[in-house]
Structure formats: C-alpha cells, structure tokens
Amino acid sequence: MSRYTGPKLRIVRRLGQEIPGLTTRTLTRRPNPPGYAASQRKTFKVSEYGVRLREKQKLRFHYGLTERSLRLVFAKAYSMPGDTGRNMLSLLEARLDNLVWRAGLTRTIPSARQLIGHGHVNLNGHRAKSPGQLVKNGQSFQVREKARNREDIRVTVNAPVLERPAGIKVDMDALQVTIDALPGPEQVPFPIDIQKVIEYFAK
C-alpha cells in the first residue's frame, strides 16, 4: 500500500484523535467521523480487530509510513531484546524525519521528509540519504546553508508545534540539532496502546 496523500483532516476525523505528525489541523470544527452515515450515528460498536487496526493506523499516519515499512519496523523490534512495543516506539522515534520535526524545524513529519528528500539536511556532516535513517545519541544533523534562511523554517524553529524533548539541543543560528538523548517510548506525542499494535501484527 502506498503512502497516503489524501485529505489529512479526514484521517484525523476517522481515527477520532489528533495526529500531530500528520497535520496541525484539529478536530475542533468537525469532530464527527467523515461520511453522512457516520454523522447521523452517535455511538459505534468497534470490534477487537477494529481497535487493533485503529491503534496501528495512528502509528502509520503519524510517522508517515507505508504498511510494509511499519511491518518491517515491527519485525526489527521483535528481533531485538526487551519489550517489543517499547522497541518499536524507540525505533520510530529515532527516525531522522521524526527528529527533524521534533526539533521544531518543520510543522509536520511529511514536511520534514520533503526537506530531507530535497537534500537540505546533513547528518554528521554528510548529506542525509533517507528520511528513515536511524539517529543515535550523540549524533547531530543540520539544515544545509542554502536552505538555512528559508522563511518557513525560520518561523517554525522559533515557534515549534510541540515542545522540544529535553534531549534535543538546537543551535538556532546554525540550525544544527544535537541529540543528547533520543525521545523515549513514553514521549510519543499522542495516546497509543502499543500492545494493540503488537497484537495486530502478531495475528
């Protein structure tokens, strides 16, 4: 399944929860699910499978992954020692595109992916190869000089969508970000029942 490119607010309304990495738009004006039939119903009975699917979709749309990519993250987390759910969230939080967003350089993760894809980000002094690169503690990344004065980046870095995690240090002038400590699983910026996600993939 390809990456979703449709209306982002529709996804937020369908899941019934704001997804900060996907869009800054909220449910304030249109809290009901999309579709006429859904707007006429006040309650919905959701199956156990439906609950698992919804939790998985939260991760998929927040981090902007395809179904295959998210399943590969699960497989890697499963092969690692320790709790699979915490491992999975740690891997997702360590992605370069997520950290560019968490550092406040862009307003959404898709914008961060575009910034990286266009070659505007260096990781450890070299042009970043992929938005999905995993960053380690002690590493740093920087917006390349030709994009450093872009108005959208300068506005966003001075007024980030979310509060920066304590372990992410930003040099505002050079737009250089140093990762002293990666965001942990407990710092995922939206409610997620990761056990339901594990159950979905383990079925």
N, C-alpha and C positions, 0 to 999 in steps of 0.2 A: 504494500500500500504506500502510495506516495505521500509526501509531506502536505499537510492541509494548507490551502491557500485561499479558502473562502472567508466569509464574514466572521470576524473573530468574536464579536459580541454574541453571535448565535451559539458558539461553543460555550461561552460563559453562561448563557441562559439555559442551555441544555443540561449543563452539569450543576446548575444551581449554586455556583460558587465562583467568586472572582479568582482569576488565574493571572497573577501579576506578571509572570514571564511572557505571557502571550499578548496581553494588551493592558493599557492603563484604563480602559473603559470599565465602568462598574454596572451593577445591577440596579442602581438607584431608580432609573426611569422605567426600566422594563424588567421587573423581577420574575415575570412568568416565563415558563418554557416556550420555545418557538412553536408556531403552528396554531391554527384556530382551535382544534380539538383540545389541545393541551391547555389553552387559555380558559376553556369552559369547565375544566375539572379542577377541583380544589385539593384533592388528595390522589396520590398514586401509590399503588402497591408494587414494590420493586422486589424481584426475585433475588435469591442469594447470588446467582450469576450476574444479575444486573448491578448489584452492589460492588462486586469484584471488578466488573467492567468499568464502572464509573470511576473507581479509585485508580485503575490503570490508565484511563483516559486523562485524568488530572495530570499524572506524570508526563504522559506523552505530549500533551498540548503545552504544558508549562515549559518543558525543556525543548520543545520543537523537534521531536524525534519521529521517525517512521516506526511502524510496528516492528519491522525487522531489527532496526537499531536498538529499540528498547528491549527486545528479546535477547539480543546479544549482550546488553548490559546485565540483564538478569543472569545469563549463563556465566558471565565472568564473575559476578558477585557470588553465585552459587559455588563456584570452584575455589573461592577464597576462604581462608579460615575465619571462623567467627560467625556472627549472625548475618544471614543472607540479606535481610531487609535493611539493616544498617549499612552493610557493604554496598548495596545497590544505591542508596541515597548518597553515600560518600562519593561513589564514582560519578554520579550525576552532578553533584555539587563541585567536583574537581574539573569539570569540562571548561575549556578556555572561554567558550561563548557565554557560559553562565557567569564566570568570574568577571568578564568584561562588563556584563550587566550589573552584577553585584557590586562592582567597584564604582558604579554610577556613571560610566562613560556613555551608555545608551539607555533609552527608556524601556526597551523590551529585548528579549533574547533574540528574536528574529533580526532586529536591528544590529545586535552585536555580531550575529552570524554574517550579516551582509558586510559589516565593517571589516571583519577578518577575511572574508572571501574576496574582497576587493584589494587585499594586500596592504591594508592600513595598520596592521598590528605586528609588532615584533615580539617574539618570545625568546627571552635570554639573548637578545642582541641579533636574532635572525628572524627573517620573515616567517610568521606563523603559517604552517602548512594546512591546518584544518581547524574548523571551529570545535571539533570534537577531541582535540588534543587534551590529554590529562596533564594538569599542572600540579607540581609538588610543592611542599612547604619550602620556602627559601628562594623559590624562583620568582622572576619578575617579567612583566610584559609592559609594552609602551606603545602609544599611538605614534606612528611614524610622522616625521616632520611635516610632510606635505599635507597631512590631514589635521595637524595639531590646532590650527586656527579656525577650523570649521565651526560655524556658529551653533549648529545643533549640538555638537559635542561640548562646547564651552558652556552652553546654557544648562545642559543636563548634568555635567560634572559638578556644577555649583548648586544644583537643586535636584539631587538624585531621587528617584521614585521611592526607594526604600532606604532605610538607614544602613550604612555600610557595616558589615560584621567587623568586630574588633581586630581580627587578624589580618585585615586587608588595609594596607597603608598606601595612600595616594599622594604623589607629588603633583600638586595642582598646576604648576608651571610647565613641567616637562611632560605631564600626563603619563607618568610612569607609576605602575602599580606593583608593589612588593607583597608577596603572600607570606606573611609570618606564620599564619595558621589557617588552613582551609576551613571553610564553614562545615560544621558537623551535621549529622542527620537531624539533630534537634533544631537546627537553624533553617530548615526548609521553610520558605516564607508563606506557606498556606497549609491548612489542615490536611493530613494524608494518613490513611490507615494502610501502612505499608504491608501489613500481614495479608490484607485482602489482595494486594497486588501479587504477592508471592503465591498465594493460593490460585490466582488466575493463571499464572504461568506454569504452575506445577501440576495443573489438572491433566 
